[in-house]
Amino acid sequence: MEKKLLKRIEVLRRRLNKFGQTRKLIDSEVVEISQELDGLLNQYQRAVSVEQLSFW
């Protein structure tokens, strides 16, 4: 699951960088991608935190 999540994060990160260079940062598509990326990053952080806690 984490590999799939990291792949999706990377795809969105690249897409956001591309759009950020050609569009205003308040463009609705830029904001939408940014929000989706934030959600995935939060999900990944939670998954990593749970793994670290279960290690102990």
C-alpha positions, 0 to 999 in steps of 0.5 A: 500500500505504501508503495502505491501511495508514494507513487501517487504522491510523486505523480501529483507532486510533478503535476503540481510543479508543472501547473504551478509554473504555468498557472497562478497558484490560485487557479482552481486546478492547482488548488485541487491538486494541492489539496489532493496531494495534502490529503495523500501526504497526511495519509502517508504520514499516518501510515508511517506513524502507525508502523513506527508505533507498532515497532515498539 
